[in-house]
Amino acid sequence: MMAEPATPDSVLTPEELQTWHRSIAEANRHNVFCHCRQCHSEWVASSPKPCLACEGQDIEFILCWQFPDG
Ligand SMILES: [Zn+2]
């Protein structure tokens, strides 16, 4: 299970909430930002994988929705 950010459920209807959860799951599937700590390659993948450049396993995975705005 992936940890999810705090849900603003006080302002969303159950249907909106469901859509919100879906879009986050969708974003997670398609936008995993990967950073190799060995060779410092950076790429975006649909799922966490070893480094394509050096095949290193020491990868930092950052889900794109975790990037702060601005
Ligand atoms: Zn690498």
N, CA, C, O and the ligand as a Tripos MOL2 file, in Angstrom:
@<TRIPOS>MOLECULE
protein
  281   279    71     0     0
PROTEIN
NO_CHARGES

@<TRIPOS>ATOM
      1 N           0.8400   -1.2090    0.0000 N.3       1 MET1
      2 CA          0.0000    0.0000    0.0000 C.3       1 MET1
      3 C           0.8690    1.2510    0.0000 C.2       1 MET1
      4 O           1.8380    1.3540    0.7530 O.2       1 MET1
      5 N           0.5110    2.1780   -0.8420 N.am      2 MET2
      6 CA          1.1840    3.4670   -0.8860 C.3       2 MET2
      7 C           0.5850    4.3870    0.1840 C.2       2 MET2
      8 O          -0.6250    4.3910    0.4100 O.2       2 MET2
      9 N           1.4230    5.1340    0.8110 N.am      3 ALA3
     10 CA          0.9160    6.1770    1.6970 C.3       3 ALA3
     11 C           0.3050    7.2850    0.8490 C.2       3 ALA3
     12 O           0.8340    7.6450   -0.2030 O.2       3 ALA3
     13 N          -0.7830    7.8030    1.3110 N.am      4 GLU4
     14 CA         -1.4260    8.8820    0.5760 C.3       4 GLU4
     15 C          -1.3910   10.1520    1.4000 C.2       4 GLU4
     16 O          -1.3620   10.1050    2.6290 O.2       4 GLU4
     17 N          -1.3930   11.2820    0.7230 N.am      5 PRO5
     18 CA         -1.3640   12.5400    1.4670 C.3       5 PRO5
     19 C          -2.6830   12.7560    2.1990 C.2       5 PRO5
     20 O          -3.6900   12.1120    1.9030 O.2       5 PRO5
     21 N          -2.6580   13.6490    3.1350 N.am      6 ALA6
     22 CA         -3.8710   13.9630    3.8970 C.3       6 ALA6
     23 C          -5.0010   14.3190    2.9440 C.2       6 ALA6
     24 O          -4.8170   15.0760    1.9910 O.2       6 ALA6
     25 N          -6.1530   13.7700    3.2160 N.am      7 THR7
     26 CA         -7.2950   13.9570    2.3360 C.3       7 THR7
     27 C          -8.1620   15.1110    2.8150 C.2       7 THR7
     28 O          -8.5820   15.1370    3.9720 O.2       7 THR7
     29 N          -8.4260   16.0550    1.9390 N.am      8 PRO8
     30 CA         -9.2980   17.1770    2.3240 C.3       8 PRO8
     31 C         -10.7650   16.7640    2.2640 C.2       8 PRO8
     32 O         -11.5510   17.3570    1.5260 O.2       8 PRO8
     33 N         -11.1300   15.7480    3.0390 N.am      9 ASP9
     34 CA        -12.4550   15.1630    2.8790 C.3       9 ASP9
     35 C         -13.5730   16.0560    3.4300 C.2       9 ASP9
     36 O         -14.7520   15.7970    3.1880 O.2       9 ASP9
     37 N         -13.2060   17.0860    4.1580 N.am     10 SER10
     38 CA        -14.2490   17.9600    4.6770 C.3      10 SER10
     39 C         -14.8420   18.8430    3.5880 C.2      10 SER10
     40 O         -15.9550   19.3480    3.7400 O.2      10 SER10
     41 N         -14.1120   19.0370    2.4870 N.am     11 VAL11
     42 CA        -14.6040   19.9180    1.4340 C.3      11 VAL11
     43 C         -15.0740   19.1630    0.1940 C.2      11 VAL11
     44 O         -15.6710   19.7570   -0.7030 O.2      11 VAL11
     45 N         -14.8110   17.8700    0.1370 N.am     12 LEU12
     46 CA        -15.1660   17.0990   -1.0540 C.3      12 LEU12
     47 C         -16.3400   16.1760   -0.7730 C.2      12 LEU12
     48 O         -16.4720   15.6230    0.3190 O.2      12 LEU12
     49 N         -17.1860   16.0210   -1.7790 N.am     13 THR13
     50 CA        -18.2410   15.0100   -1.6880 C.3      13 THR13
     51 C         -17.5940   13.6420   -1.8560 C.2      13 THR13
     52 O         -16.4830   13.5490   -2.3780 O.2      13 THR13
     53 N         -18.2680   12.5800   -1.4250 N.am     14 PRO14
     54 CA        -17.7160   11.2280   -1.5960 C.3      14 PRO14
     55 C         -17.3250   10.9420   -3.0420 C.2      14 PRO14
     56 O         -16.3190   10.2790   -3.2950 O.2      14 PRO14
     57 N         -18.1160   11.4390   -3.9890 N.am     15 GLU15
     58 CA        -17.7920   11.2090   -5.3990 C.3      15 GLU15
     59 C         -16.5310   11.9510   -5.8120 C.2      15 GLU15
     60 O         -15.6790   11.4060   -6.5130 O.2      15 GLU15
     61 N         -16.4210   13.1770   -5.3790 N.am     16 GLU16
     62 CA        -15.2150   13.9580   -5.6770 C.3      16 GLU16
     63 C         -13.9960   13.3080   -5.0430 C.2      16 GLU16
     64 O         -12.9120   13.2610   -5.6230 O.2      16 GLU16
     65 N         -14.2100   12.8160   -3.8470 N.am     17 LEU17
     66 CA        -13.1340   12.1610   -3.1260 C.3      17 LEU17
     67 C         -12.6240   10.9470   -3.8910 C.2      17 LEU17
     68 O         -11.4190   10.7160   -3.9960 O.2      17 LEU17
     69 N         -13.5710   10.1760   -4.4240 N.am     18 GLN18
     70 CA        -13.2300    8.9920   -5.1940 C.3      18 GLN18
     71 C         -12.4200    9.3730   -6.4320 C.2      18 GLN18
     72 O         -11.4130    8.7380   -6.7420 O.2      18 GLN18
     73 N         -12.8620   10.4040   -7.1300 N.am     19 THR19
     74 CA        -12.1480   10.8990   -8.3070 C.3      19 THR19
     75 C         -10.7470   11.3400   -7.9270 C.2      19 THR19
     76 O          -9.7770   11.0670   -8.6350 O.2      19 THR19
     77 N         -10.6590   12.0140   -6.8160 N.am     20 TRP20
     78 CA         -9.3730   12.5220   -6.3260 C.3      20 TRP20
     79 C          -8.4220   11.3660   -6.0540 C.2      20 TRP20
     80 O          -7.2560   11.4070   -6.4470 O.2      20 TRP20
     81 N          -8.9220   10.3360   -5.3820 N.am     21 HIS21
     82 CA         -8.0900    9.1690   -5.0970 C.3      21 HIS21
     83 C          -7.6430    8.4920   -6.3860 C.2      21 HIS21
     84 O          -6.4990    8.0550   -6.5100 O.2      21 HIS21
     85 N          -8.5770    8.4130   -7.3540 N.am     22 ARG22
     86 CA         -8.2550    7.7800   -8.6270 C.3      22 ARG22
     87 C          -7.1640    8.5430   -9.3470 C.2      22 ARG22
     88 O          -6.2310    7.9420   -9.8800 O.2      22 ARG22
     89 N          -7.2740    9.8610   -9.3670 N.am     23 SER23
     90 CA         -6.2810   10.6440  -10.0980 C.3      23 SER23
     91 C          -4.9130   10.5430   -9.4340 C.2      23 SER23
     92 O          -3.8850   10.6010  -10.1100 O.2      23 SER23
     93 N          -4.8990   10.3950   -8.1340 N.am     24 ILE24
     94 CA         -3.6080   10.2140   -7.4640 C.3      24 ILE24
     95 C          -3.0180    8.8640   -7.8120 C.2      24 ILE24
     96 O          -1.8250    8.7590   -8.0940 O.2      24 ILE24
     97 N          -3.8440    7.8310   -7.7940 N.am     25 ALA25
     98 CA         -3.3690    6.4990   -8.1680 C.3      25 ALA25
     99 C          -2.8370    6.5180   -9.5960 C.2      25 ALA25
    100 O          -1.8140    5.9070   -9.9060 O.2      25 ALA25
    101 N          -3.5570    7.2340  -10.4570 N.am     26 GLU26
    102 CA         -3.1630    7.3720  -11.8590 C.3      26 GLU26
    103 C          -1.8080    8.0690  -11.9690 C.2      26 GLU26
    104 O          -0.9230    7.6230  -12.7000 O.2      26 GLU26
    105 N          -1.6660    9.1480  -11.2440 N.am     27 ALA27
    106 CA         -0.4090    9.8970  -11.2680 C.3      27 ALA27
    107 C           0.7350    9.0260  -10.7700 C.2      27 ALA27
    108 O           1.8360    9.0580  -11.3190 O.2      27 ALA27
    109 N           0.4670    8.2500   -9.7300 N.am     28 ASN28
    110 CA          1.5080    7.3780   -9.2010 C.3      28 ASN28
    111 C           1.9540    6.3550  -10.2290 C.2      28 ASN28
    112 O           3.1370    6.0330  -10.3360 O.2      28 ASN28
    113 N           0.9850    5.8480  -10.9840 N.am     29 ARG29
    114 CA          1.3110    4.8090  -11.9590 C.3      29 ARG29
    115 C           2.2010    5.3430  -13.0680 C.2      29 ARG29
    116 O           3.0880    4.6380  -13.5490 O.2      29 ARG29
    117 N           1.9700    6.5720  -13.4720 N.am     30 HIS30
    118 CA          2.6310    7.0720  -14.6660 C.3      30 HIS30
    119 C           3.7660    8.0340  -14.4070 C.2      30 HIS30
    120 O           4.5350    8.3380  -15.3190 O.2      30 HIS30
    121 N           3.8880    8.5100  -13.2130 N.am     31 ASN31
    122 CA          4.8440    9.5950  -12.9750 C.3      31 ASN31
    123 C           5.7050    9.3460  -11.7500 C.2      31 ASN31
    124 O           5.6880   10.1230  -10.7960 O.2      31 ASN31
    125 N           6.4550    8.2590  -11.7860 N.am     32 VAL32
    126 CA          7.4180    8.0570  -10.7160 C.3      32 VAL32
    127 C           8.7470    8.6550  -11.1760 C.2      32 VAL32
    128 O           9.3790    8.1730  -12.1160 O.2      32 VAL32
    129 N           9.1390    9.6980  -10.4960 N.am     33 PHE33
    130 CA         10.4100   10.3310  -10.8020 C.3      33 PHE33
    131 C          11.5100    9.5490  -10.1080 C.2      33 PHE33
    132 O          11.4580    9.3150   -8.9000 O.2      33 PHE33
    133 N          12.5150    9.1440  -10.8950 N.am     34 CYS34
    134 CA         13.5850    8.3160  -10.3560 C.3      34 CYS34
    135 C          14.8970    9.0610  -10.4080 C.2      34 CYS34
    136 O          15.2050    9.7430  -11.3860 O.2      34 CYS34
    137 N          15.6570    8.9240   -9.3550 N.am     35 HIS35
    138 CA         16.9870    9.5400   -9.3010 C.3      35 HIS35
    139 C          17.9710    8.4970   -8.8150 C.2      35 HIS35
    140 O          17.8200    7.9460   -7.7240 O.2      35 HIS35
    141 N          18.9880    8.2240   -9.6350 N.am     36 CYS36
    142 CA         20.0000    7.2360   -9.2740 C.3      36 CYS36
    143 C          21.0510    7.8890   -8.3920 C.2      36 CYS36
    144 O          21.6670    8.8850   -8.7710 O.2      36 CYS36
    145 N          21.2450    7.3190   -7.2170 N.am     37 ARG37
    146 CA         22.2460    7.8880   -6.3110 C.3      37 ARG37
    147 C          23.6590    7.5230   -6.7420 C.2      37 ARG37
    148 O          24.6280    8.1260   -6.2800 O.2      37 ARG37
    149 N          23.7790    6.5280   -7.6330 N.am     38 GLN38
    150 CA         25.1130    6.1070   -8.0590 C.3      38 GLN38
    151 C          25.6580    6.9870   -9.1750 C.2      38 GLN38
    152 O          26.7740    7.4980   -9.0790 O.2      38 GLN38
    153 N          24.8640    7.1650  -10.2460 N.am     39 CYS39
    154 CA         25.3730    7.9300  -11.3850 C.3      39 CYS39
    155 C          24.5950    9.2290  -11.5820 C.2      39 CYS39
    156 O          24.8760   10.0000  -12.5000 O.2      39 CYS39
    157 N          23.6160    9.4620  -10.7110 N.am     40 HIS40
    158 CA         22.8340   10.7050  -10.7250 C.3      40 HIS40
    159 C          22.0150   10.8840  -11.9960 C.2      40 HIS40
    160 O          21.6780   12.0080  -12.3680 O.2      40 HIS40
    161 N          21.6950    9.7870  -12.6590 N.am     41 SER41
    162 CA         20.7230    9.8570  -13.7360 C.3      41 SER41
    163 C          19.3480   10.1880  -13.1550 C.2      41 SER41
    164 O          19.0420    9.8490  -12.0120 O.2      41 SER41
    165 N          18.5400   10.8480  -13.9560 N.am     42 GLU42
    166 CA         17.1750   11.1480  -13.5420 C.3      42 GLU42
    167 C          16.2390   10.7990  -14.6820 C.2      42 GLU42
    168 O          16.5270   11.0910  -15.8420 O.2      42 GLU42
    169 N          15.1150   10.1720  -14.3520 N.am     43 TRP43
    170 CA         14.1500    9.8310  -15.3850 C.3      43 TRP43
    171 C          12.7800    9.6710  -14.7430 C.2      43 TRP43
    172 O          12.6450    9.5770  -13.5230 O.2      43 TRP43
    173 N          11.7740    9.6410  -15.6020 N.am     44 VAL44
    174 CA         10.4110    9.4170  -15.1270 C.3      44 VAL44
    175 C           9.9480    8.0770  -15.6840 C.2      44 VAL44
    176 O          10.0820    7.8190  -16.8800 O.2      44 VAL44
    177 N           9.4080    7.2300  -14.8270 N.am     45 ALA45
    178 CA          9.0010    5.8980  -15.2410 C.3      45 ALA45
    179 C           7.5900    5.6110  -14.7470 C.2      45 ALA45
    180 O           7.0720    6.2850  -13.8560 O.2      45 ALA45
    181 N           6.9880    4.5980  -15.3460 N.am     46 SER46
    182 CA          5.6430    4.2060  -14.9170 C.3      46 SER46
    183 C           5.6920    3.3450  -13.6560 C.2      46 SER46
    184 O           4.6760    3.1510  -12.9890 O.2      46 SER46
    185 N           6.8670    2.8370  -13.3390 N.am     47 SER47
    186 CA          7.0240    2.0650  -12.1170 C.3      47 SER47
    187 C           8.4890    2.1060  -11.6990 C.2      47 SER47
    188 O           9.3710    2.3040  -12.5350 O.2      47 SER47
    189 N           8.7490    1.9200  -10.4190 N.am     48 PRO48
    190 CA         10.1410    1.9430   -9.9480 C.3      48 PRO48
    191 C          10.9580    0.8250  -10.5800 C.2      48 PRO48
    192 O          10.5460   -0.3350  -10.5800 O.2      48 PRO48
    193 N          12.1210    1.1850  -11.1210 N.am     49 LYS49
    194 CA         12.9960    0.2090  -11.7690 C.3      49 LYS49
    195 C          14.4430    0.5350  -11.4040 C.2      49 LYS49
    196 O          14.7470    1.6530  -10.9880 O.2      49 LYS49
    197 N          15.3320   -0.4430  -11.5610 N.am     50 PRO50
    198 CA         16.7570   -0.1320  -11.3960 C.3      50 PRO50
    199 C          17.1980    0.8770  -12.4410 C.2      50 PRO50
    200 O          16.5400    1.0520  -13.4660 O.2      50 PRO50
    201 N          18.3210    1.5430  -12.1720 N.am     51 CYS51
    202 CA         18.8290    2.5690  -13.0730 C.3      51 CYS51
    203 C          19.1010    1.9960  -14.4560 C.2      51 CYS51
    204 O          19.7220    0.9430  -14.5970 O.2      51 CYS51
    205 N          18.6220    2.7120  -15.4800 N.am     52 LEU52
    206 CA         18.8410    2.2550  -16.8510 C.3      52 LEU52
    207 C          20.2870    2.4930  -17.2880 C.2      52 LEU52
    208 O          20.8130    1.7630  -18.1280 O.2      52 LEU52
    209 N          20.9150    3.4950  -16.7250 N.am     53 ALA53
    210 CA         22.2570    3.8740  -17.1610 C.3      53 ALA53
    211 C          23.3310    2.9700  -16.5500 C.2      53 ALA53
    212 O          24.2070    2.4740  -17.2590 O.2      53 ALA53
    213 N          23.2600    2.7590  -15.2330 N.am     54 CYS54
    214 CA         24.3320    2.0010  -14.5740 C.3      54 CYS54
    215 C          23.8020    0.7220  -13.9280 C.2      54 CYS54
    216 O          24.5660   -0.0260  -13.3180 O.2      54 CYS54
    217 N          22.4870    0.4650  -14.0570 N.am     55 GLU55
    218 CA         21.8390   -0.6980  -13.4780 C.3      55 GLU55
    219 C          21.9420   -0.7230  -11.9580 C.2      55 GLU55
    220 O          21.7740   -1.7640  -11.3220 O.2      55 GLU55
    221 N          22.2190    0.4390  -11.3970 N.am     56 GLY56
    222 CA         22.2940    0.5450   -9.9370 C.3      56 GLY56
    223 C          20.9320    0.3530   -9.3080 C.2      56 GLY56
    224 O          19.9090    0.6890   -9.9040 O.2      56 GLY56
    225 N          20.9210   -0.1860   -8.1020 N.am     57 GLN57
    226 CA         19.6670   -0.4190   -7.3860 C.3      57 GLN57
    227 C          19.4030    0.6670   -6.3550 C.2      57 GLN57
    228 O          18.3520    0.6810   -5.7140 O.2      57 GLN57
    229 N          20.3480    1.5690   -6.1970 N.am     58 ASP58
    230 CA         20.1990    2.6020   -5.1750 C.3      58 ASP58
    231 C          19.4770    3.7960   -5.7800 C.2      58 ASP58
    232 O          20.0830    4.8210   -6.0930 O.2      58 ASP58
    233 N          18.1760    3.6380   -5.9330 N.am     59 ILE59
    234 CA         17.3710    4.6370   -6.6200 C.3      59 ILE59
    235 C          16.4830    5.3610   -5.6260 C.2      59 ILE59
    236 O          15.9030    4.7590   -4.7220 O.2      59 ILE59
    237 N          16.3950    6.6420   -5.8140 N.am     60 GLU60
    238 CA         15.4460    7.4280   -5.0290 C.3      60 GLU60
    239 C          14.1850    7.5970   -5.8540 C.2      60 GLU60
    240 O          14.2460    8.1050   -6.9730 O.2      60 GLU60
    241 N          13.0400    7.1800   -5.3230 N.am     61 PHE61
    242 CA         11.7780    7.2820   -6.0460 C.3      61 PHE61
    243 C          10.9580    8.4230   -5.4700 C.2      61 PHE61
    244 O          10.7130    8.4910   -4.2660 O.2      61 PHE61
    245 N          10.5460    9.3010   -6.3420 N.am     62 ILE62
    246 CA          9.7460   10.4470   -5.9080 C.3      62 ILE62
    247 C           8.4770   10.4900   -6.7430 C.2      62 ILE62
    248 O           8.5330   10.6450   -7.9630 O.2      62 ILE62
    249 N           7.3410   10.3540   -6.0890 N.am     63 LEU63
    250 CA          6.0790   10.4590   -6.8190 C.3      63 LEU63
    251 C           5.8440   11.9220   -7.1660 C.2      63 LEU63
    252 O           6.0370   12.8130   -6.3390 O.2      63 LEU63
    253 N           5.4230   12.1530   -8.4070 N.am     64 CYS64
    254 CA          5.4010   13.5200   -8.9130 C.3      64 CYS64
    255 C           4.4760   14.4330   -8.1220 C.2      64 CYS64
    256 O           4.7330   15.6320   -8.0150 O.2      64 CYS64
    257 N           3.4030   13.8810   -7.5680 N.am     65 TRP65
    258 CA          2.5120   14.7540   -6.8070 C.3      65 TRP65
    259 C           3.1440   15.2470   -5.5220 C.2      65 TRP65
    260 O           2.6080   16.1280   -4.8500 O.2      65 TRP65
    261 N           4.3030   14.6640   -5.1800 N.am     66 GLN66
    262 CA          4.9680   15.1230   -3.9740 C.3      66 GLN66
    263 C           5.7930   16.3890   -4.2120 C.2      66 GLN66
    264 O           6.2260   17.0530   -3.2710 O.2      66 GLN66
    265 N           6.0020   16.7130   -5.5200 N.am     67 PHE67
    266 CA          6.7460   17.9260   -5.8040 C.3      67 PHE67
    267 C           5.9430   19.1330   -5.3440 C.2      67 PHE67
    268 O           4.7540   19.2430   -5.6420 O.2      67 PHE67
    269 N           6.5760   20.0180   -4.6340 N.am     68 PRO68
    270 CA          5.8630   21.2380   -4.2410 C.3      68 PRO68
    271 C           5.6000   22.1120   -5.4460 C.2      68 PRO68
    272 O           6.3910   22.1340   -6.3890 O.2      68 PRO68
    273 N           4.5070   22.8210   -5.4190 N.am     69 ASP69
    274 CA          4.1720   23.7490   -6.5070 C.3      69 ASP69
    275 C           5.0430   24.9910   -6.3920 C.2      69 ASP69
    276 O           5.0640   25.6660   -5.3630 O.2      69 ASP69
    277 N           5.7530   25.2710   -7.4600 N.am     70 GLY70
    278 CA          6.5290   26.5120   -7.4910 C.3      70 GLY70
    279 C           7.7610   26.4250   -6.6710 C.2      70 GLY70
    280 O           8.5210   27.3900   -6.5950 O.2      70 GLY70
    281 ZN         22.6640    4.9850  -12.2970 Zn       71 ZN71
@<TRIPOS>BOND
     1     1     2 1
     2     2     3 1
     3     3     4 2
     4     3     5 am
     5     5     6 1
     6     6     7 1
     7     7     8 2
     8     7     9 am
     9     9    10 1
    10    10    11 1
    11    11    12 2
    12    11    13 am
    13    13    14 1
    14    14    15 1
    15    15    16 2
    16    15    17 am
    17    17    18 1
    18    18    19 1
    19    19    20 2
    20    19    21 am
    21    21    22 1
    22    22    23 1
    23    23    24 2
    24    23    25 am
    25    25    26 1
    26    26    27 1
    27    27    28 2
    28    27    29 am
    29    29    30 1
    30    30    31 1
    31    31    32 2
    32    31    33 am
    33    33    34 1
    34    34    35 1
    35    35    36 2
    36    35    37 am
    37    37    38 1
    38    38    39 1
    39    39    40 2
    40    39    41 am
    41    41    42 1
    42    42    43 1
    43    43    44 2
    44    43    45 am
    45    45    46 1
    46    46    47 1
    47    47    48 2
    48    47    49 am
    49    49    50 1
    50    50    51 1
    51    51    52 2
    52    51    53 am
    53    53    54 1
    54    54    55 1
    55    55    56 2
    56    55    57 am
    57    57    58 1
    58    58    59 1
    59    59    60 2
    60    59    61 am
    61    61    62 1
    62    62    63 1
    63    63    64 2
    64    63    65 am
    65    65    66 1
    66    66    67 1
    67    67    68 2
    68    67    69 am
    69    69    70 1
    70    70    71 1
    71    71    72 2
    72    71    73 am
    73    73    74 1
    74    74    75 1
    75    75    76 2
    76    75    77 am
    77    77    78 1
    78    78    79 1
    79    79    80 2
    80    79    81 am
    81    81    82 1
    82    82    83 1
    83    83    84 2
    84    83    85 am
    85    85    86 1
    86    86    87 1
    87    87    88 2
    88    87    89 am
    89    89    90 1
    90    90    91 1
    91    91    92 2
    92    91    93 am
    93    93    94 1
    94    94    95 1
    95    95    96 2
    96    95    97 am
    97    97    98 1
    98    98    99 1
    99    99   100 2
   100    99   101 am
   101   101   102 1
   102   102   103 1
   103   103   104 2
   104   103   105 am
   105   105   106 1
   106   106   107 1
   107   107   108 2
   108   107   109 am
   109   109   110 1
   110   110   111 1
   111   111   112 2
   112   111   113 am
   113   113   114 1
   114   114   115 1
   115   115   116 2
   116   115   117 am
   117   117   118 1
   118   118   119 1
   119   119   120 2
   120   119   121 am
   121   121   122 1
   122   122   123 1
   123   123   124 2
   124   123   125 am
   125   125   126 1
   126   126   127 1
   127   127   128 2
   128   127   129 am
   129   129   130 1
   130   130   131 1
   131   131   132 2
   132   131   133 am
   133   133   134 1
   134   134   135 1
   135   135   136 2
   136   135   137 am
   137   137   138 1
   138   138   139 1
   139   139   140 2
   140   139   141 am
   141   141   142 1
   142   142   143 1
   143   143   144 2
   144   143   145 am
   145   145   146 1
   146   146   147 1
   147   147   148 2
   148   147   149 am
   149   149   150 1
   150   150   151 1
   151   151   152 2
   152   151   153 am
   153   153   154 1
   154   154   155 1
   155   155   156 2
   156   155   157 am
   157   157   158 1
   158   158   159 1
   159   159   160 2
   160   159   161 am
   161   161   162 1
   162   162   163 1
   163   163   164 2
   164   163   165 am
   165   165   166 1
   166   166   167 1
   167   167   168 2
   168   167   169 am
   169   169   170 1
   170   170   171 1
   171   171   172 2
   172   171   173 am
   173   173   174 1
   174   174   175 1
   175   175   176 2
   176   175   177 am
   177   177   178 1
   178   178   179 1
   179   179   180 2
   180   179   181 am
   181   181   182 1
   182   182   183 1
   183   183   184 2
   184   183   185 am
   185   185   186 1
   186   186   187 1
   187   187   188 2
   188   187   189 am
   189   189   190 1
   190   190   191 1
   191   191   192 2
   192   191   193 am
   193   193   194 1
   194   194   195 1
   195   195   196 2
   196   195   197 am
   197   197   198 1
   198   198   199 1
   199   199   200 2
   200   199   201 am
   201   201   202 1
   202   202   203 1
   203   203   204 2
   204   203   205 am
   205   205   206 1
   206   206   207 1
   207   207   208 2
   208   207   209 am
   209   209   210 1
   210   210   211 1
   211   211   212 2
   212   211   213 am
   213   213   214 1
   214   214   215 1
   215   215   216 2
   216   215   217 am
   217   217   218 1
   218   218   219 1
   219   219   220 2
   220   219   221 am
   221   221   222 1
   222   222   223 1
   223   223   224 2
   224   223   225 am
   225   225   226 1
   226   226   227 1
   227   227   228 2
   228   227   229 am
   229   229   230 1
   230   230   231 1
   231   231   232 2
   232   231   233 am
   233   233   234 1
   234   234   235 1
   235   235   236 2
   236   235   237 am
   237   237   238 1
   238   238   239 1
   239   239   240 2
   240   239   241 am
   241   241   242 1
   242   242   243 1
   243   243   244 2
   244   243   245 am
   245   245   246 1
   246   246   247 1
   247   247   248 2
   248   247   249 am
   249   249   250 1
   250   250   251 1
   251   251   252 2
   252   251   253 am
   253   253   254 1
   254   254   255 1
   255   255   256 2
   256   255   257 am
   257   257   258 1
   258   258   259 1
   259   259   260 2
   260   259   261 am
   261   261   262 1
   262   262   263 1
   263   263   264 2
   264   263   265 am
   265   265   266 1
   266   266   267 1
   267   267   268 2
   268   267   269 am
   269   269   270 1
   270   270   271 1
   271   271   272 2
   272   271   273 am
   273   273   274 1
   274   274   275 1
   275   275   276 2
   276   275   277 am
   277   277   278 1
   278   278   279 1
   279   279   280 2
@<TRIPOS>SUBSTRUCTURE
     1 MET1         2 RESIDUE 1 A MET
     2 MET2         6 RESIDUE 1 A MET
     3 ALA3        10 RESIDUE 1 A ALA
     4 GLU4        14 RESIDUE 1 A GLU
     5 PRO5        18 RESIDUE 1 A PRO
     6 ALA6        22 RESIDUE 1 A ALA
     7 THR7        26 RESIDUE 1 A THR
     8 PRO8        30 RESIDUE 1 A PRO
     9 ASP9        34 RESIDUE 1 A ASP
    10 SER10       38 RESIDUE 1 A SER
    11 VAL11       42 RESIDUE 1 A VAL
    12 LEU12       46 RESIDUE 1 A LEU
    13 THR13       50 RESIDUE 1 A THR
    14 PRO14       54 RESIDUE 1 A PRO
    15 GLU15       58 RESIDUE 1 A GLU
    16 GLU16       62 RESIDUE 1 A GLU
    17 LEU17       66 RESIDUE 1 A LEU
    18 GLN18       70 RESIDUE 1 A GLN
    19 THR19       74 RESIDUE 1 A THR
    20 TRP20       78 RESIDUE 1 A TRP
    21 HIS21       82 RESIDUE 1 A HIS
    22 ARG22       86 RESIDUE 1 A ARG
    23 SER23       90 RESIDUE 1 A SER
    24 ILE24       94 RESIDUE 1 A ILE
    25 ALA25       98 RESIDUE 1 A ALA
    26 GLU26      102 RESIDUE 1 A GLU
    27 ALA27      106 RESIDUE 1 A ALA
    28 ASN28      110 RESIDUE 1 A ASN
    29 ARG29      114 RESIDUE 1 A ARG
    30 HIS30      118 RESIDUE 1 A HIS
    31 ASN31      122 RESIDUE 1 A ASN
    32 VAL32      126 RESIDUE 1 A VAL
    33 PHE33      130 RESIDUE 1 A PHE
    34 CYS34      134 RESIDUE 1 A CYS
    35 HIS35      138 RESIDUE 1 A HIS
    36 CYS36      142 RESIDUE 1 A CYS
    37 ARG37      146 RESIDUE 1 A ARG
    38 GLN38      150 RESIDUE 1 A GLN
    39 CYS39      154 RESIDUE 1 A CYS
    40 HIS40      158 RESIDUE 1 A HIS
    41 SER41      162 RESIDUE 1 A SER
    42 GLU42      166 RESIDUE 1 A GLU
    43 TRP43      170 RESIDUE 1 A TRP
    44 VAL44      174 RESIDUE 1 A VAL
    45 ALA45      178 RESIDUE 1 A ALA
    46 SER46      182 RESIDUE 1 A SER
    47 SER47      186 RESIDUE 1 A SER
    48 PRO48      190 RESIDUE 1 A PRO
    49 LYS49      194 RESIDUE 1 A LYS
    50 PRO50      198 RESIDUE 1 A PRO
    51 CYS51      202 RESIDUE 1 A CYS
    52 LEU52      206 RESIDUE 1 A LEU
    53 ALA53      210 RESIDUE 1 A ALA
    54 CYS54      214 RESIDUE 1 A CYS
    55 GLU55      218 RESIDUE 1 A GLU
    56 GLY56      222 RESIDUE 1 A GLY
    57 GLN57      226 RESIDUE 1 A GLN
    58 ASP58      230 RESIDUE 1 A ASP
    59 ILE59      234 RESIDUE 1 A ILE
    60 GLU60      238 RESIDUE 1 A GLU
    61 PHE61      242 RESIDUE 1 A PHE
    62 ILE62      246 RESIDUE 1 A ILE
    63 LEU63      250 RESIDUE 1 A LEU
    64 CYS64      254 RESIDUE 1 A CYS
    65 TRP65      258 RESIDUE 1 A TRP
    66 GLN66      262 RESIDUE 1 A GLN
    67 PHE67      266 RESIDUE 1 A PHE
    68 PRO68      270 RESIDUE 1 A PRO
    69 ASP69      274 RESIDUE 1 A ASP
    70 GLY70      278 RESIDUE 1 A GLY
    71 ZN71       281 GROUP 0 **** ****
